[in-house]
Amino acid sequence: MNSKLEISRRTLLKGIGVSMSLPLLEAMRPLTALANSANKTGAPVRMGVLYMPNGVNPHAWTPQGAGGDWELSPILQPLADFQEDLLVLTELWNKASDTGDGHYVKTGGFLTGTTITRTSGSDLRSGGVSMDQVAAKRIGHLTRLPSLELGVEPPATGVDVNVGYTQLYGAHIAWGTPTTPLAKEINPKLAFDRLFRPNPSGRKADAARDRSVIDLVLEDAKRLQKKLGRDDQAKLGEYLDSVRAVETRIEFDAKRQHETVRSDPLAEKAIKELGARVDAYSDPARVSERHGNHTEHVRLMLDLIALAFWTDSTRVSTFMFGNAVSARNFSFLDGVKGAHHQISHHENDPEKLAQYQRINTWHLEQFAYLIGKMKSMREGDRTLLDNTMLLFGAGMRDGNAHNPHNLPLVLAGRGGGTLATGRHVVCEKNTPLANLYRSMLTRVGAPVEHFADSTGELLGLNGADFRGTGSAA
């Protein structure tokens, strides 16, 4: 049933200190001038990058077969329900990172395609602007947030004395300028507030801070719902339920984090020494990983990316599963005993390789979670996933060899109908990763003639004009 009125894509639900963007409704479809030219359905194309540190078990990553006739590898098995929504890309590399230390160069230059400057921190320089920020500078004015940078680990500020690089390089993949990394938000509550509480100041806003954003906009939502058609009414209700569910989980998780910190004698001592309230997310080292909350922390952040895209609050986002040389302990997984970085230096030991693979598989499980979430969100006759490009990858193939060749990369979503998915695309050996970035920038509405060491756009993403062995044109 069609809506009873036409409303702007920029329509907001408002309350005290709260402004909530809406998902695409039928009532907005006649007024879709804000959608970019890459997608003619009225919904814009979004772009997300999910970065995994420390590479993969190279023996269990590459799919069997090529083109449309292929089988998921063991690590990629969590994506089985979404195989037709994927492009697994093989033989891409970041040439500029084939130098220096194995981790910081690969992380700091992952989205810039450039070589970072070795420094202890006084002259931080990535060598370029990251491709996500190239997009943000071109299309960011169309949304409330030009881009959204999220993660789960705070940046370390010391120098890795083993290699002479500041650890700041390992905590950032988004660079606004060659000397300015963009800070990532690791606290789900603060990230949620960025999306839904953009006006936090003032006495009334302070008083309403402990109230649910849904309760604060409910009166406005009811007024709008009366004017909408039946389908839009249902979609608005679904949206409000989704936001409330995430908000409730954030509150529950934050409470659990604080209780965990305060039950930890070492954390309690630190709190007393600081003489102030400690945010449980400000230093994950104070929260024992034995309590198994890491998965929920990650999924809350991924939920926020989905909501940000669904409401067109931003069209560009990055997420870091961890920093370079991450010491995140994955002993909460069955069969894993130790930290991610430590296990990635497997030295071809079968036991370590098995644990490494299990950690990799966990990361793909989280990626599958986001894919499934976005596939469930409708945008007209498509889904949010159909109108998105989600790149999952690492800056090195094997954490033991620090190899930047043949990077582990998966591209999910159809980019507004411009990607022919369901294929394993085997490119020519040592194809520049920057070619993929150029292709993604074109599809999101920010085309460039050159990026880093690109030689053109990546052939075969739309299933045509592909010369590699993975052709399914």
C-alpha positions as CSV (number, residue, x, y, z in Angstrom):
1,M,0.0,0.0,0.0
2,N,1.4,3.4,-1.0
3,S,2.0,6.2,1.5
4,K,-0.5,9.0,1.9
5,L,2.2,11.7,1.6
6,E,5.6,12.4,0.2
7,I,8.4,13.2,2.6
8,S,12.0,14.2,2.3
9,R,14.8,11.7,2.7
10,R,16.2,14.1,5.3
11,T,13.1,13.8,7.5
12,L,14.1,13.2,11.2
13,L,12.3,12.0,14.3
14,K,13.1,14.5,17.0
15,G,13.0,14.6,20.8
16,I,15.0,16.3,23.6
17,G,18.6,16.1,22.5
18,V,17.7,13.4,19.9
19,S,17.6,13.4,16.1
20,M,16.9,10.1,14.4
21,S,17.3,9.7,10.7
22,L,14.9,7.3,9.0
23,P,15.4,4.4,6.7
24,L,14.2,4.7,3.1
25,L,10.4,4.7,3.0
26,E,8.0,4.4,0.1
27,A,6.9,8.0,0.9
28,M,10.5,9.1,0.1
29,R,10.9,7.4,-3.2
30,P,9.6,10.2,-5.4
31,L,12.1,12.5,-3.7
32,T,15.4,10.6,-4.2
33,A,17.6,13.3,-5.6
34,L,20.1,12.5,-2.9
35,A,20.9,9.1,-4.2
36,N,24.1,8.9,-6.3
37,S,24.2,8.1,-9.9
38,A,25.5,4.6,-9.4
39,N,22.1,3.4,-8.2
40,K,18.9,4.2,-10.0
41,T,16.5,2.6,-7.4
42,G,16.4,5.7,-5.2
43,A,18.7,4.3,-2.5
44,P,22.4,5.4,-2.4
45,V,25.3,3.0,-2.5
46,R,27.2,2.6,0.7
47,M,30.8,1.4,1.4
48,G,32.2,-0.3,4.5
49,V,35.6,-1.7,5.2
50,L,36.2,-4.3,7.9
51,Y,39.9,-4.8,8.7
52,M,41.3,-7.9,10.4
53,P,44.8,-7.8,11.9
54,N,47.5,-10.5,11.6
55,G,46.6,-12.2,8.4
56,V,45.2,-15.7,7.9
57,N,46.1,-19.3,7.8
58,P,47.1,-19.4,4.1
59,H,46.5,-23.1,3.8
60,A,42.8,-22.8,4.6
61,W,41.7,-19.5,2.9
62,T,41.6,-19.8,-0.9
63,P,38.4,-21.3,-2.3
64,Q,38.5,-24.3,-4.7
65,G,37.5,-23.4,-8.3
66,A,37.1,-20.1,-9.9
67,G,34.4,-17.9,-11.5
68,G,30.9,-19.1,-10.7
69,D,32.1,-22.7,-10.2
70,W,33.7,-22.6,-6.8
71,E,33.6,-23.8,-3.2
72,L,34.1,-22.0,0.0
73,S,37.4,-22.7,1.8
74,P,37.3,-23.9,5.5
75,I,37.9,-20.4,6.9
76,L,35.1,-18.9,4.6
77,Q,32.5,-21.5,5.7
78,P,30.7,-19.1,7.9
79,L,29.7,-17.3,4.8
80,A,27.9,-20.3,3.2
81,D,24.4,-18.8,3.5
82,F,25.6,-15.8,1.6
83,Q,27.8,-17.3,-1.1
84,E,25.7,-15.7,-3.9
85,D,26.2,-12.3,-2.3
86,L,30.0,-12.5,-2.3
87,L,33.1,-11.9,-4.5
88,V,36.2,-13.6,-3.1
89,L,39.1,-11.8,-4.7
90,T,42.4,-13.5,-5.2
91,E,45.9,-12.3,-6.3
92,L,45.6,-8.6,-5.3
93,W,48.4,-7.0,-3.4
94,N,49.5,-3.7,-1.8
95,K,53.0,-3.2,-3.3
96,A,53.8,-0.1,-1.2
97,S,53.6,-2.2,2.0
98,D,56.2,-4.7,0.8
99,T,58.8,-3.1,2.9
100,G,59.8,-2.4,6.5
101,D,58.0,-4.0,9.5
102,G,55.5,-6.6,8.7
103,H,52.5,-5.3,10.7
104,Y,52.6,-1.5,11.0
105,V,53.3,-0.9,7.3
106,K,50.6,-3.3,6.3
107,T,48.0,-1.7,8.6
108,G,48.8,2.0,8.3
109,G,48.9,1.8,4.5
110,F,46.0,-0.7,3.9
111,L,43.6,1.9,2.6
112,T,46.1,4.5,1.3
113,G,48.1,2.2,-0.9
114,T,51.2,4.0,0.2
115,T,54.3,3.4,2.4
116,I,54.2,4.9,5.9
117,T,57.2,6.8,7.3
118,R,59.2,5.0,10.0
119,T,58.9,7.3,13.1
120,S,58.6,7.2,16.8
121,G,55.6,9.5,16.5
122,S,56.9,13.0,16.0
123,D,56.4,13.0,12.2
124,L,53.5,10.6,11.6
125,R,53.0,10.2,7.9
126,S,51.0,7.6,6.0
127,G,52.0,8.9,2.5
128,G,48.4,9.5,1.3
129,V,44.7,9.8,2.1
130,S,42.8,6.6,2.6
131,M,40.3,5.6,0.0
132,D,37.4,5.8,2.4
133,Q,38.2,9.4,3.1
134,V,38.5,10.1,-0.6
135,A,34.9,9.0,-0.8
136,A,33.9,11.0,2.4
137,K,35.3,14.2,1.0
138,R,33.3,13.8,-2.2
139,I,29.9,12.5,-0.9
140,G,30.1,13.2,2.8
141,H,28.1,16.4,2.5
142,L,25.0,14.3,1.5
143,T,24.8,12.8,5.0
144,R,24.9,14.0,8.6
145,L,28.2,12.1,9.2
146,P,30.7,12.2,6.4
147,S,32.1,8.9,7.6
148,L,32.0,6.6,10.7
149,E,35.2,5.0,12.1
150,L,34.7,2.2,14.6
151,G,36.8,-0.4,16.4
152,V,37.2,-2.3,19.6
153,E,40.7,-1.6,20.8
154,P,42.1,1.8,21.9
155,P,45.3,3.0,20.2
156,A,48.6,2.4,21.8
157,T,50.9,5.4,21.8
158,G,54.3,3.9,22.6
159,V,57.0,2.8,20.2
160,D,57.5,-0.8,19.2
161,V,61.2,-1.0,20.0
162,N,61.6,-4.1,17.9
163,V,61.0,-2.2,14.6
164,G,61.1,1.5,15.5
165,Y,57.6,2.4,14.5
166,T,55.1,4.2,16.7
167,Q,52.2,1.9,17.5
168,L,49.8,4.6,16.4
169,Y,50.2,3.3,12.8
170,G,48.7,0.0,13.9
171,A,45.6,1.5,15.3
172,H,44.4,3.4,12.2
173,I,43.3,2.6,8.7
174,A,41.4,5.8,8.0
175,W,43.6,8.9,7.1
176,G,42.0,12.3,6.4
177,T,45.3,13.7,5.3
178,P,48.7,12.0,4.9
179,T,49.5,13.2,8.5
180,T,46.1,12.9,10.1
181,P,44.7,9.5,11.1
182,L,41.0,9.6,12.1
183,A,40.3,8.4,15.6
184,K,38.0,5.4,15.8
185,E,35.2,5.1,18.4
186,I,35.5,1.9,20.5
187,N,32.6,2.6,23.0
188,P,29.3,1.4,21.7
189,K,27.4,3.9,23.8
190,L,29.3,6.8,22.4
191,A,29.0,5.5,18.9
192,F,25.2,5.1,19.4
193,D,25.0,8.7,20.7
194,R,26.8,9.9,17.6
195,L,24.1,8.5,15.5
196,F,21.0,9.4,17.6
197,R,22.0,12.1,20.1
198,P,23.8,14.7,18.0
199,N,22.6,17.5,20.3
200,P,23.8,16.4,23.7
201,S,24.2,19.8,25.4
202,G,21.7,21.8,27.4
203,R,19.9,21.3,30.7
204,K,17.0,19.4,29.1
205,A,19.3,17.1,27.1
206,D,21.3,16.3,30.1
207,A,18.2,15.4,32.1
208,A,17.0,13.2,29.2
209,R,20.3,11.4,28.8
210,D,19.3,8.4,30.8
211,R,16.0,8.0,28.8
212,S,15.7,5.8,25.8
213,V,16.0,7.6,22.5
214,I,12.9,5.7,21.3
215,D,10.9,7.1,24.3
216,L,12.1,10.6,23.5
217,V,11.0,10.5,19.8
218,L,7.9,8.3,20.3
219,E,5.4,11.2,20.2
220,D,7.0,12.5,16.9
221,A,7.0,8.9,15.5
222,K,3.3,8.4,16.3
223,R,2.4,11.7,14.5
224,L,4.4,10.6,11.4
225,Q,3.1,7.0,11.5
226,K,-0.5,8.2,11.2
227,K,0.3,9.9,7.9
228,L,2.1,6.9,6.3
229,G,0.8,4.1,4.3
230,R,0.5,0.6,5.7
231,D,3.8,-0.7,4.4
232,D,5.7,2.4,5.7
233,Q,4.0,2.1,9.0
234,A,5.3,-1.4,9.4
235,K,8.8,-0.4,8.3
236,L,8.9,2.5,10.7
237,G,7.8,0.1,13.5
238,E,10.5,-2.3,12.5
239,Y,13.1,0.4,12.5
240,L,12.1,1.7,16.0
241,D,12.2,-1.9,17.3
242,S,15.7,-2.4,15.8
243,V,17.1,0.7,17.4
244,R,15.5,-0.1,20.8
245,A,17.0,-3.6,20.6
246,V,20.5,-2.3,20.0
247,E,20.1,0.4,22.7
248,T,19.0,-2.2,25.2
249,R,21.9,-4.5,24.4
250,I,24.4,-1.6,24.7
251,E,23.0,-0.8,28.1
252,F,23.1,-4.4,29.3
253,D,26.7,-4.9,28.0
254,A,27.9,-1.6,29.5
255,K,26.4,-2.7,32.9
256,R,28.1,-6.0,32.6
257,Q,31.4,-4.4,31.7
258,H,31.3,-2.1,34.7
259,E,30.4,-4.9,37.0
260,T,33.3,-7.0,35.6
261,V,35.7,-4.1,36.1
262,R,34.6,-3.6,39.6
263,S,34.9,-7.3,40.5
264,D,38.5,-7.3,39.3
265,P,40.9,-6.4,42.1
266,L,43.5,-4.9,39.8
267,A,40.8,-2.8,38.1
268,E,39.4,-1.7,41.4
269,K,42.8,-0.6,42.5
270,A,43.3,1.4,39.3
271,I,40.0,3.1,39.8
272,K,40.9,4.2,43.3
273,E,44.3,5.4,42.1
274,L,42.6,7.5,39.4
275,G,40.1,8.8,41.8
276,A,37.5,8.9,39.0
277,R,34.9,6.7,37.3
278,V,36.5,4.5,34.7
279,D,34.7,3.7,31.5
280,A,34.8,0.0,31.0
281,Y,35.5,0.5,27.3
282,S,38.3,3.0,27.8
283,D,40.8,0.3,28.6
284,P,39.8,-3.2,27.6
285,A,42.9,-4.5,29.4
286,R,40.9,-3.8,32.6
287,V,38.1,-6.1,31.5
288,S,39.0,-9.7,31.8
289,E,38.6,-11.5,28.5
290,R,37.7,-14.6,30.4
291,H,34.2,-13.3,30.6
292,G,33.6,-13.8,26.8
293,N,32.2,-10.4,26.0
294,H,34.4,-9.7,23.0
295,T,31.9,-11.1,20.5
296,E,29.1,-9.0,21.8
297,H,31.3,-5.8,21.7
298,V,32.1,-6.5,18.1
299,R,28.5,-7.2,17.1
300,L,27.2,-4.1,18.7
301,M,29.6,-2.0,16.6
302,L,28.5,-3.9,13.5
303,D,24.9,-3.3,14.3
304,L,25.6,0.4,14.5
305,I,27.2,0.3,11.0
306,A,24.1,-1.3,9.7
307,L,21.8,1.3,11.3
308,A,24.0,4.1,10.1
309,F,23.8,2.9,6.5
310,W,20.1,2.0,6.7
311,T,19.2,5.5,7.9
312,D,21.6,7.1,5.5
313,S,23.4,8.8,8.4
314,T,26.6,8.0,6.6
315,R,27.6,6.1,3.4
316,V,31.2,5.4,4.4
317,S,32.4,3.4,7.4
318,T,35.5,1.5,8.6
319,F,35.8,-1.0,11.4
320,M,38.9,-2.5,12.9
321,F,38.6,-5.9,14.5
322,G,41.9,-5.1,16.3
323,N,45.1,-3.2,16.1
324,A,48.2,-4.4,14.4
325,V,50.2,-6.8,16.6
326,S,47.0,-7.2,18.6
327,A,47.5,-9.2,21.8
328,R,43.8,-9.9,22.1
329,N,43.4,-13.2,23.8
330,F,41.1,-15.6,22.0
331,S,41.1,-18.3,24.6
332,F,37.3,-17.8,24.8
333,L,37.2,-19.9,21.6
334,D,37.2,-23.7,21.9
335,G,40.6,-25.1,21.1
336,V,42.4,-21.7,21.2
337,K,45.0,-20.9,23.9
338,G,46.6,-17.6,23.6
339,A,46.7,-14.2,21.8
340,H,46.0,-13.5,18.2
341,H,49.4,-12.0,17.2
342,Q,51.3,-14.7,19.1
343,I,49.4,-17.5,17.4
344,S,49.7,-15.9,13.9
345,H,53.4,-16.5,14.2
346,H,52.7,-20.2,13.8
347,E,56.1,-21.3,12.3
348,N,54.0,-23.9,10.5
349,D,53.3,-25.8,13.7
350,P,50.1,-27.8,13.0
351,E,48.6,-27.0,16.4
352,K,49.2,-23.3,16.1
353,L,47.9,-23.3,12.5
354,A,44.6,-24.9,13.7
355,Q,44.2,-22.3,16.4
356,Y,45.0,-19.5,13.9
357,Q,42.4,-20.9,11.5
358,R,39.8,-20.9,14.4
359,I,40.5,-17.3,15.1
360,N,40.2,-16.4,11.4
361,T,36.9,-18.3,11.3
362,W,35.6,-16.3,14.2
363,H,36.3,-13.1,12.3
364,L,34.3,-14.5,9.3
365,E,31.5,-15.4,11.6
366,Q,31.2,-11.8,12.6
367,F,31.4,-10.7,9.0
368,A,28.5,-13.1,8.3
369,Y,26.6,-11.6,11.1
370,L,26.8,-8.1,9.5
371,I,25.9,-9.5,6.1
372,G,22.9,-11.2,7.5
373,K,21.8,-8.1,9.3
374,M,22.0,-5.9,6.3
375,K,20.3,-8.5,4.1
376,S,17.3,-8.4,6.4
377,M,16.9,-4.7,6.0
378,R,14.6,-3.8,3.1
379,E,15.1,-0.8,0.8
380,G,12.2,-0.8,-1.7
381,D,12.5,-4.0,-3.8
382,R,16.1,-4.5,-2.7
383,T,17.9,-5.0,0.6
384,L,20.5,-2.8,2.3
385,L,23.1,-5.4,1.4
386,D,22.1,-5.1,-2.3
387,N,22.9,-1.4,-2.1
388,T,26.2,-1.7,-0.2
389,M,29.8,-2.9,-0.7
390,L,31.3,-4.5,2.3
391,L,35.0,-5.2,2.0
392,F,36.6,-7.6,4.5
393,G,40.3,-8.0,4.5
394,A,43.8,-7.9,6.0
395,G,46.9,-6.1,5.1
396,M,49.0,-9.3,4.9
397,R,48.2,-12.8,3.8
398,D,50.2,-14.9,6.4
399,G,50.9,-13.4,9.8
400,N,54.0,-15.6,10.0
401,A,55.6,-14.5,6.7
402,H,54.2,-10.9,6.8
403,N,53.4,-11.4,3.1
404,P,51.5,-8.6,1.3
405,H,50.9,-10.6,-1.8
406,N,47.6,-12.3,-2.6
407,L,45.8,-10.6,0.2
408,P,42.7,-12.3,1.8
409,L,39.8,-10.2,0.6
410,V,36.0,-10.7,0.4
411,L,33.6,-8.2,-1.1
412,A,30.0,-8.6,-0.1
413,G,26.9,-6.9,-1.5
414,R,25.9,-5.8,-5.0
415,G,26.9,-2.2,-4.9
416,G,23.5,-1.0,-6.1
417,G,23.3,-3.7,-8.8
418,T,26.8,-2.9,-10.2
419,L,28.5,-6.1,-8.9
420,A,28.0,-9.6,-10.2
421,T,28.4,-11.6,-7.1
422,G,28.5,-15.3,-6.3
423,R,32.0,-15.7,-7.8
424,H,35.6,-16.4,-6.9
425,V,37.5,-13.8,-9.0
426,V,41.1,-14.9,-9.6
427,C,43.0,-11.9,-10.9
428,E,46.3,-11.7,-12.7
429,K,49.1,-12.2,-10.2
430,N,50.1,-9.0,-8.3
431,T,47.2,-7.0,-9.5
432,P,47.2,-3.7,-7.5
433,L,44.8,-3.6,-4.6
434,A,44.3,0.1,-5.6
435,N,42.4,-1.1,-8.7
436,L,39.7,-2.5,-6.4
437,Y,39.6,0.8,-4.5
438,R,39.2,2.8,-7.7
439,S,36.3,0.5,-8.7
440,M,34.6,0.9,-5.3
441,L,35.0,4.7,-5.4
442,T,33.3,4.8,-8.8
443,R,30.4,2.8,-7.5
444,V,29.9,4.9,-4.4
445,G,29.8,8.1,-6.5
446,A,33.4,9.4,-6.0
447,P,35.3,8.3,-9.1
448,V,39.0,9.1,-9.4
449,E,41.4,8.9,-12.4
450,H,44.2,7.5,-10.2
451,F,44.7,6.1,-6.8
452,A,48.0,5.0,-5.3
453,D,49.6,2.5,-7.8
454,S,46.3,1.8,-9.6
455,T,46.5,0.8,-13.3
456,G,42.8,1.1,-13.9
457,E,39.6,-0.2,-12.4
458,L,39.5,-3.9,-11.4
459,L,38.2,-5.9,-14.3
460,G,35.4,-8.5,-13.8
461,L,33.5,-7.1,-10.9
462,N,30.4,-6.8,-13.0
463,G,31.0,-10.1,-14.7
464,A,32.2,-8.7,-18.0
465,D,35.5,-7.7,-19.6
466,F,37.5,-10.0,-17.3
467,R,40.7,-11.5,-18.5
468,G,41.7,-13.4,-15.4
469,T,41.2,-17.2,-14.7
470,G,38.2,-16.4,-12.5
471,S,36.1,-15.0,-15.4
472,A,32.4,-15.8,-15.3
473,A,31.4,-13.1,-17.7
